[in-house]
Amino acid sequence: MNFNEMTFKELREYLLTHRDDVDALHAFSDRAQTMPPKALVGADESLEKLNEVTREIAKSAS
């Protein structure tokens, strides 16, 4: 899977359905660091939901 070819929204949606994919988490994190904070959270998502996914993936990777 080439995460660089995905839009940010596509990558976020992929990550929400593939929570154990550490490579996707890294790609998402790398891309998110380059975006303004308001671009990270859509109207239908919350920052807490994204944090929850991040914690679950980090937990499953350890």
HTML snippet that shows the backbone in 3Dmol.js (N, CA, C, O; Angstrom):
<script src="https://3Dmol.org/build/3Dmol-min.js"></script>
<div id="view" style="width:600px;height:400px;position:relative"></div>
<script>
const pdb = `
ATOM      1  N   MET A   1       0.857  -1.168   0.000  1.00  0.00           N
ATOM      2  CA  MET A   1       0.000   0.000   0.000  1.00  0.00           C
ATOM      3  C   MET A   1       0.904   1.231   0.000  1.00  0.00           C
ATOM      4  O   MET A   1       1.803   1.356   0.831  1.00  0.00           O
ATOM      5  N   ASN A   2       0.653   2.127  -0.934  1.00  0.00           N
ATOM      6  CA  ASN A   2       1.442   3.349  -1.031  1.00  0.00           C
ATOM      7  C   ASN A   2       0.668   4.495  -0.377  1.00  0.00           C
ATOM      8  O   ASN A   2      -0.229   5.078  -0.985  1.00  0.00           O
ATOM      9  N   PHE A   3       1.025   4.807   0.860  1.00  0.00           N
ATOM     10  CA  PHE A   3       0.333   5.845   1.605  1.00  0.00           C
ATOM     11  C   PHE A   3       0.608   7.238   1.053  1.00  0.00           C
ATOM     12  O   PHE A   3      -0.185   8.156   1.265  1.00  0.00           O
ATOM     13  N   ASN A   4       1.720   7.402   0.349  1.00  0.00           N
ATOM     14  CA  ASN A   4       2.051   8.701  -0.227  1.00  0.00           C
ATOM     15  C   ASN A   4       1.091   9.085  -1.345  1.00  0.00           C
ATOM     16  O   ASN A   4       0.925  10.270  -1.633  1.00  0.00           O
ATOM     17  N   GLU A   5       0.464   8.111  -1.975  1.00  0.00           N
ATOM     18  CA  GLU A   5      -0.482   8.391  -3.051  1.00  0.00           C
ATOM     19  C   GLU A   5      -1.887   8.693  -2.534  1.00  0.00           C
ATOM     20  O   GLU A   5      -2.734   9.173  -3.286  1.00  0.00           O
ATOM     21  N   MET A   6      -2.135   8.416  -1.264  1.00  0.00           N
ATOM     22  CA  MET A   6      -3.456   8.659  -0.674  1.00  0.00           C
ATOM     23  C   MET A   6      -3.585  10.123  -0.266  1.00  0.00           C
ATOM     24  O   MET A   6      -2.612  10.769   0.123  1.00  0.00           O
ATOM     25  N   THR A   7      -4.812  10.628  -0.366  1.00  0.00           N
ATOM     26  CA  THR A   7      -5.066  11.943   0.206  1.00  0.00           C
ATOM     27  C   THR A   7      -5.033  11.786   1.730  1.00  0.00           C
ATOM     28  O   THR A   7      -5.062  10.671   2.250  1.00  0.00           O
ATOM     29  N   PHE A   8      -4.972  12.905   2.426  1.00  0.00           N
ATOM     30  CA  PHE A   8      -4.965  12.840   3.880  1.00  0.00           C
ATOM     31  C   PHE A   8      -6.250  12.191   4.390  1.00  0.00           C
ATOM     32  O   PHE A   8      -6.222  11.392   5.326  1.00  0.00           O
ATOM     33  N   LYS A   9      -7.368  12.539   3.770  1.00  0.00           N
ATOM     34  CA  LYS A   9      -8.656  11.960   4.174  1.00  0.00           C
ATOM     35  C   LYS A   9      -8.675  10.451   3.932  1.00  0.00           C
ATOM     36  O   LYS A   9      -9.140   9.693   4.784  1.00  0.00           O
ATOM     37  N   GLU A  10      -8.177  10.016   2.786  1.00  0.00           N
ATOM     38  CA  GLU A  10      -8.124   8.578   2.489  1.00  0.00           C
ATOM     39  C   GLU A  10      -7.233   7.846   3.492  1.00  0.00           C
ATOM     40  O   GLU A  10      -7.580   6.765   3.967  1.00  0.00           O
ATOM     41  N   LEU A  11      -6.096   8.436   3.804  1.00  0.00           N
ATOM     42  CA  LEU A  11      -5.183   7.821   4.770  1.00  0.00           C
ATOM     43  C   LEU A  11      -5.826   7.741   6.143  1.00  0.00           C
ATOM     44  O   LEU A  11      -5.697   6.723   6.822  1.00  0.00           O
ATOM     45  N   ARG A  12      -6.510   8.784   6.562  1.00  0.00           N
ATOM     46  CA  ARG A  12      -7.193   8.786   7.854  1.00  0.00           C
ATOM     47  C   ARG A  12      -8.273   7.709   7.888  1.00  0.00           C
ATOM     48  O   ARG A  12      -8.393   6.984   8.875  1.00  0.00           O
ATOM     49  N   GLU A  13      -9.056   7.601   6.822  1.00  0.00           N
ATOM     50  CA  GLU A  13     -10.100   6.577   6.757  1.00  0.00           C
ATOM     51  C   GLU A  13      -9.500   5.169   6.770  1.00  0.00           C
ATOM     52  O   GLU A  13     -10.023   4.268   7.426  1.00  0.00           O
ATOM     53  N   TYR A  14      -8.405   4.993   6.045  1.00  0.00           N
ATOM     54  CA  TYR A  14      -7.724   3.697   6.044  1.00  0.00           C
ATOM     55  C   TYR A  14      -7.259   3.353   7.457  1.00  0.00           C
ATOM     56  O   TYR A  14      -7.444   2.229   7.924  1.00  0.00           O
ATOM     57  N   LEU A  15      -6.665   4.312   8.119  1.00  0.00           N
ATOM     58  CA  LEU A  15      -6.144   4.093   9.466  1.00  0.00           C
ATOM     59  C   LEU A  15      -7.262   3.749  10.451  1.00  0.00           C
ATOM     60  O   LEU A  15      -7.071   2.918  11.339  1.00  0.00           O
ATOM     61  N   LEU A  16      -8.401   4.369  10.301  1.00  0.00           N
ATOM     62  CA  LEU A  16      -9.520   4.072  11.193  1.00  0.00           C
ATOM     63  C   LEU A  16     -10.046   2.653  11.005  1.00  0.00           C
ATOM     64  O   LEU A  16     -10.621   2.084  11.933  1.00  0.00           O
ATOM     65  N   THR A  17      -9.861   2.077   9.835  1.00  0.00           N
ATOM     66  CA  THR A  17     -10.330   0.708   9.589  1.00  0.00           C
ATOM     67  C   THR A  17      -9.219  -0.333   9.657  1.00  0.00           C
ATOM     68  O   THR A  17      -9.493  -1.533   9.637  1.00  0.00           O
ATOM     69  N   HIS A  18      -7.973   0.114   9.738  1.00  0.00           N
ATOM     70  CA  HIS A  18      -6.818  -0.788   9.844  1.00  0.00           C
ATOM     71  C   HIS A  18      -5.949  -0.328  11.023  1.00  0.00           C
ATOM     72  O   HIS A  18      -4.806   0.096  10.853  1.00  0.00           O
ATOM     73  N   ARG A  19      -6.518  -0.424  12.187  1.00  0.00           N
ATOM     74  CA  ARG A  19      -5.885   0.151  13.384  1.00  0.00           C
ATOM     75  C   ARG A  19      -4.582  -0.527  13.792  1.00  0.00           C
ATOM     76  O   ARG A  19      -3.831   0.025  14.596  1.00  0.00           O
ATOM     77  N   ASP A  20      -4.304  -1.695  13.262  1.00  0.00           N
ATOM     78  CA  ASP A  20      -3.072  -2.392  13.626  1.00  0.00           C
ATOM     79  C   ASP A  20      -1.945  -2.146  12.619  1.00  0.00           C
ATOM     80  O   ASP A  20      -0.876  -2.744  12.742  1.00  0.00           O
ATOM     81  N   ASP A  21      -2.159  -1.292  11.641  1.00  0.00           N
ATOM     82  CA  ASP A  21      -1.172  -1.016  10.602  1.00  0.00           C
ATOM     83  C   ASP A  21      -0.229   0.094  11.074  1.00  0.00           C
ATOM     84  O   ASP A  21      -0.538   1.281  10.971  1.00  0.00           O
ATOM     85  N   VAL A  22       0.913  -0.319  11.585  1.00  0.00           N
ATOM     86  CA  VAL A  22       1.882   0.628  12.146  1.00  0.00           C
ATOM     87  C   VAL A  22       2.455   1.530  11.056  1.00  0.00           C
ATOM     88  O   VAL A  22       2.706   2.710  11.300  1.00  0.00           O
ATOM     89  N   ASP A  23       2.663   0.988   9.859  1.00  0.00           N
ATOM     90  CA  ASP A  23       3.182   1.814   8.766  1.00  0.00           C
ATOM     91  C   ASP A  23       2.202   2.932   8.409  1.00  0.00           C
ATOM     92  O   ASP A  23       2.614   4.057   8.124  1.00  0.00           O
ATOM     93  N   ALA A  24       0.909   2.619   8.425  1.00  0.00           N
ATOM     94  CA  ALA A  24      -0.107   3.642   8.158  1.00  0.00           C
ATOM     95  C   ALA A  24      -0.084   4.716   9.244  1.00  0.00           C
ATOM     96  O   ALA A  24      -0.213   5.905   8.954  1.00  0.00           O
ATOM     97  N   LEU A  25       0.079   4.292  10.486  1.00  0.00           N
ATOM     98  CA  LEU A  25       0.152   5.251  11.591  1.00  0.00           C
ATOM     99  C   LEU A  25       1.343   6.188  11.411  1.00  0.00           C
ATOM    100  O   LEU A  25       1.225   7.395  11.623  1.00  0.00           O
ATOM    101  N   HIS A  26       2.475   5.639  11.025  1.00  0.00           N
ATOM    102  CA  HIS A  26       3.669   6.468  10.823  1.00  0.00           C
ATOM    103  C   HIS A  26       3.450   7.445   9.674  1.00  0.00           C
ATOM    104  O   HIS A  26       3.808   8.618   9.782  1.00  0.00           O
ATOM    105  N   ALA A  27       2.867   6.972   8.579  1.00  0.00           N
ATOM    106  CA  ALA A  27       2.595   7.849   7.434  1.00  0.00           C
ATOM    107  C   ALA A  27       1.625   8.958   7.829  1.00  0.00           C
ATOM    108  O   ALA A  27       1.809  10.117   7.458  1.00  0.00           O
ATOM    109  N   PHE A  28       0.590   8.592   8.585  1.00  0.00           N
ATOM    110  CA  PHE A  28      -0.395   9.573   9.041  1.00  0.00           C
ATOM    111  C   PHE A  28       0.270  10.603   9.954  1.00  0.00           C
ATOM    112  O   PHE A  28       0.057  11.806   9.805  1.00  0.00           O
ATOM    113  N   SER A  29       1.065  10.126  10.884  1.00  0.00           N
ATOM    114  CA  SER A  29       1.743  11.017  11.830  1.00  0.00           C
ATOM    115  C   SER A  29       2.690  11.964  11.103  1.00  0.00           C
ATOM    116  O   SER A  29       2.714  13.161  11.386  1.00  0.00           O
ATOM    117  N   ASP A  30       3.470  11.430  10.168  1.00  0.00           N
ATOM    118  CA  ASP A  30       4.407  12.269   9.414  1.00  0.00           C
ATOM    119  C   ASP A  30       3.670  13.361   8.650  1.00  0.00           C
ATOM    120  O   ASP A  30       4.086  14.519   8.646  1.00  0.00           O
ATOM    121  N   ARG A  31       2.580  12.983   8.010  1.00  0.00           N
ATOM    122  CA  ARG A  31       1.829  13.959   7.223  1.00  0.00           C
ATOM    123  C   ARG A  31       1.113  14.957   8.128  1.00  0.00           C
ATOM    124  O   ARG A  31       1.050  16.145   7.812  1.00  0.00           O
ATOM    125  N   ALA A  32       0.580  14.488   9.234  1.00  0.00           N
ATOM    126  CA  ALA A  32      -0.159  15.363  10.150  1.00  0.00           C
ATOM    127  C   ALA A  32       0.742  16.453  10.734  1.00  0.00           C
ATOM    128  O   ALA A  32       0.285  17.564  11.000  1.00  0.00           O
ATOM    129  N   GLN A  33       2.012  16.133  10.931  1.00  0.00           N
ATOM    130  CA  GLN A  33       2.939  17.107  11.505  1.00  0.00           C
ATOM    131  C   GLN A  33       3.182  18.289  10.578  1.00  0.00           C
ATOM    132  O   GLN A  33       3.621  19.348  11.024  1.00  0.00           O
ATOM    133  N   THR A  34       2.903  18.117   9.304  1.00  0.00           N
ATOM    134  CA  THR A  34       3.138  19.200   8.346  1.00  0.00           C
ATOM    135  C   THR A  34       1.885  20.028   8.075  1.00  0.00           C
ATOM    136  O   THR A  34       1.928  20.993   7.312  1.00  0.00           O
ATOM    137  N   MET A  35       0.767  19.651   8.699  1.00  0.00           N
ATOM    138  CA  MET A  35      -0.503  20.332   8.441  1.00  0.00           C
ATOM    139  C   MET A  35      -0.876  21.273   9.576  1.00  0.00           C
ATOM    140  O   MET A  35      -0.509  21.037  10.727  1.00  0.00           O
ATOM    141  N   PRO A  36      -1.604  22.340   9.257  1.00  0.00           N
ATOM    142  CA  PRO A  36      -2.097  23.215  10.321  1.00  0.00           C
ATOM    143  C   PRO A  36      -3.086  22.452  11.205  1.00  0.00           C
ATOM    144  O   PRO A  36      -3.801  21.582  10.708  1.00  0.00           O
ATOM    145  N   PRO A  37      -3.143  22.756  12.496  1.00  0.00           N
ATOM    146  CA  PRO A  37      -4.001  21.996  13.417  1.00  0.00           C
ATOM    147  C   PRO A  37      -5.465  21.898  12.995  1.00  0.00           C
ATOM    148  O   PRO A  37      -6.076  20.849  13.197  1.00  0.00           O
ATOM    149  N   LYS A  38      -6.040  22.925  12.430  1.00  0.00           N
ATOM    150  CA  LYS A  38      -7.450  22.878  12.037  1.00  0.00           C
ATOM    151  C   LYS A  38      -7.701  21.872  10.921  1.00  0.00           C
ATOM    152  O   LYS A  38      -8.823  21.385  10.783  1.00  0.00           O
ATOM    153  N   ALA A  39      -6.705  21.552  10.135  1.00  0.00           N
ATOM    154  CA  ALA A  39      -6.884  20.622   9.024  1.00  0.00           C
ATOM    155  C   ALA A  39      -6.945  19.177   9.504  1.00  0.00           C
ATOM    156  O   ALA A  39      -7.368  18.299   8.752  1.00  0.00           O
ATOM    157  N   LEU A  40      -6.541  18.918  10.716  1.00  0.00           N
ATOM    158  CA  LEU A  40      -6.454  17.547  11.217  1.00  0.00           C
ATOM    159  C   LEU A  40      -7.786  16.980  11.671  1.00  0.00           C
ATOM    160  O   LEU A  40      -7.965  15.762  11.658  1.00  0.00           O
ATOM    161  N   VAL A  41      -8.711  17.813  12.067  1.00  0.00           N
ATOM    162  CA  VAL A  41      -9.971  17.330  12.613  1.00  0.00           C
ATOM    163  C   VAL A  41     -11.116  17.816  11.742  1.00  0.00           C
ATOM    164  O   VAL A  41     -11.326  19.020  11.591  1.00  0.00           O
ATOM    165  N   GLY A  42     -11.855  16.873  11.169  1.00  0.00           N
ATOM    166  CA  GLY A  42     -12.990  17.218  10.329  1.00  0.00           C
ATOM    167  C   GLY A  42     -14.222  17.445  11.179  1.00  0.00           C
ATOM    168  O   GLY A  42     -14.203  17.223  12.390  1.00  0.00           O
ATOM    169  N   ALA A  43     -15.287  17.886  10.544  1.00  0.00           N
ATOM    170  CA  ALA A  43     -16.523  18.183  11.254  1.00  0.00           C
ATOM    171  C   ALA A  43     -17.132  16.935  11.881  1.00  0.00           C
ATOM    172  O   ALA A  43     -17.801  17.024  12.911  1.00  0.00           O
ATOM    173  N   ASP A  44     -16.908  15.773  11.273  1.00  0.00           N
ATOM    174  CA  ASP A  44     -17.522  14.546  11.772  1.00  0.00           C
ATOM    175  C   ASP A  44     -16.583  13.728  12.649  1.00  0.00           C
ATOM    176  O   ASP A  44     -16.929  12.615  13.044  1.00  0.00           O
ATOM    177  N   GLU A  45     -15.430  14.245  12.955  1.00  0.00           N
ATOM    178  CA  GLU A  45     -14.467  13.524  13.787  1.00  0.00           C
ATOM    179  C   GLU A  45     -13.989  14.429  14.910  1.00  0.00           C
ATOM    180  O   GLU A  45     -14.054  15.654  14.811  1.00  0.00           O
ATOM    181  N   SER A  46     -13.522  13.825  15.947  1.00  0.00           N
ATOM    182  CA  SER A  46     -12.989  14.608  17.049  1.00  0.00           C
ATOM    183  C   SER A  46     -11.526  14.261  17.257  1.00  0.00           C
ATOM    184  O   SER A  46     -11.065  13.188  16.866  1.00  0.00           O
ATOM    185  N   LEU A  47     -10.817  15.164  17.864  1.00  0.00           N
ATOM    186  CA  LEU A  47      -9.424  14.918  18.178  1.00  0.00           C
ATOM    187  C   LEU A  47      -9.293  13.724  19.106  1.00  0.00           C
ATOM    188  O   LEU A  47      -8.332  12.962  19.005  1.00  0.00           O
ATOM    189  N   GLU A  48     -10.240  13.554  19.999  1.00  0.00           N
ATOM    190  CA  GLU A  48     -10.199  12.413  20.918  1.00  0.00           C
ATOM    191  C   GLU A  48     -10.262  11.097  20.158  1.00  0.00           C
ATOM    192  O   GLU A  48      -9.566  10.150  20.524  1.00  0.00           O
ATOM    193  N   LYS A  49     -11.068  11.009  19.117  1.00  0.00           N
ATOM    194  CA  LYS A  49     -11.167   9.784  18.320  1.00  0.00           C
ATOM    195  C   LYS A  49      -9.824   9.470  17.670  1.00  0.00           C
ATOM    196  O   LYS A  49      -9.394   8.316  17.668  1.00  0.00           O
ATOM    197  N   LEU A  50      -9.167  10.471  17.126  1.00  0.00           N
ATOM    198  CA  LEU A  50      -7.852  10.262  16.530  1.00  0.00           C
ATOM    199  C   LEU A  50      -6.829   9.842  17.582  1.00  0.00           C
ATOM    200  O   LEU A  50      -5.986   8.983  17.323  1.00  0.00           O
ATOM    201  N   ASN A  51      -6.901  10.442  18.763  1.00  0.00           N
ATOM    202  CA  ASN A  51      -6.002  10.047  19.843  1.00  0.00           C
ATOM    203  C   ASN A  51      -6.256   8.609  20.276  1.00  0.00           C
ATOM    204  O   ASN A  51      -5.316   7.869  20.566  1.00  0.00           O
ATOM    205  N   GLU A  52      -7.517   8.218  20.319  1.00  0.00           N
ATOM    206  CA  GLU A  52      -7.881   6.847  20.686  1.00  0.00           C
ATOM    207  C   GLU A  52      -7.273   5.849  19.695  1.00  0.00           C
ATOM    208  O   GLU A  52      -6.708   4.834  20.103  1.00  0.00           O
ATOM    209  N   VAL A  53      -7.387   6.132  18.424  1.00  0.00           N
ATOM    210  CA  VAL A  53      -6.809   5.259  17.398  1.00  0.00           C
ATOM    211  C   VAL A  53      -5.305   5.177  17.557  1.00  0.00           C
ATOM    212  O   VAL A  53      -4.724   4.095  17.467  1.00  0.00           O
ATOM    213  N   THR A  54      -4.680   6.299  17.790  1.00  0.00           N
ATOM    214  CA  THR A  54      -3.218   6.333  17.969  1.00  0.00           C
ATOM    215  C   THR A  54      -2.806   5.485  19.167  1.00  0.00           C
ATOM    216  O   THR A  54      -1.842   4.724  19.089  1.00  0.00           O
ATOM    217  N   ARG A  55      -3.534   5.614  20.271  1.00  0.00           N
ATOM    218  CA  ARG A  55      -3.209   4.810  21.466  1.00  0.00           C
ATOM    219  C   ARG A  55      -3.390   3.329  21.199  1.00  0.00           C
ATOM    220  O   ARG A  55      -2.562   2.523  21.622  1.00  0.00           O
ATOM    221  N   GLU A  56      -4.460   2.951  20.502  1.00  0.00           N
ATOM    222  CA  GLU A  56      -4.714   1.537  20.207  1.00  0.00           C
ATOM    223  C   GLU A  56      -3.604   0.945  19.322  1.00  0.00           C
ATOM    224  O   GLU A  56      -3.146  -0.174  19.554  1.00  0.00           O
ATOM    225  N   ILE A  57      -3.187   1.698  18.326  1.00  0.00           N
ATOM    226  CA  ILE A  57      -2.138   1.198  17.442  1.00  0.00           C
ATOM    227  C   ILE A  57      -0.814   1.087  18.188  1.00  0.00           C
ATOM    228  O   ILE A  57      -0.090   0.104  18.034  1.00  0.00           O
ATOM    229  N   ALA A  58      -0.501   2.089  18.989  1.00  0.00           N
ATOM    230  CA  ALA A  58       0.746   2.046  19.763  1.00  0.00           C
ATOM    231  C   ALA A  58       0.730   0.876  20.736  1.00  0.00           C
ATOM    232  O   ALA A  58       1.751   0.218  20.937  1.00  0.00           O
ATOM    233  N   LYS A  59      -0.413   0.618  21.334  1.00  0.00           N
ATOM    234  CA  LYS A  59      -0.544  -0.493  22.288  1.00  0.00           C
ATOM    235  C   LYS A  59      -0.364  -1.833  21.578  1.00  0.00           C
ATOM    236  O   LYS A  59       0.314  -2.719  22.099  1.00  0.00           O
ATOM    237  N   SER A  60      -0.958  -1.992  20.401  1.00  0.00           N
ATOM    238  CA  SER A  60      -0.861  -3.254  19.687  1.00  0.00           C
ATOM    239  C   SER A  60       0.536  -3.470  19.103  1.00  0.00           C
ATOM    240  O   SER A  60       0.930  -4.610  18.858  1.00  0.00           O
ATOM    241  N   ALA A  61       1.281  -2.399  18.879  1.00  0.00           N
ATOM    242  CA  ALA A  61       2.620  -2.514  18.327  1.00  0.00           C
ATOM    243  C   ALA A  61       3.651  -2.899  19.381  1.00  0.00           C
ATOM    244  O   ALA A  61       4.744  -3.353  19.043  1.00  0.00           O
ATOM    245  N   SER A  62       3.311  -2.721  20.654  1.00  0.00           N
ATOM    246  CA  SER A  62       4.302  -3.023  21.706  1.00  0.00           C
ATOM    247  C   SER A  62       4.193  -4.418  22.230  1.00  0.00           C
ATOM    248  O   SER A  62       4.958  -4.808  23.113  1.00  0.00           O
TER     249      SER A  62
END
`;
const viewer = $3Dmol.createViewer("view");
viewer.addModel(pdb, "pdb");
viewer.setStyle({}, {cartoon: {color: "spectrum"}});
viewer.zoomTo();
viewer.render();
</script>
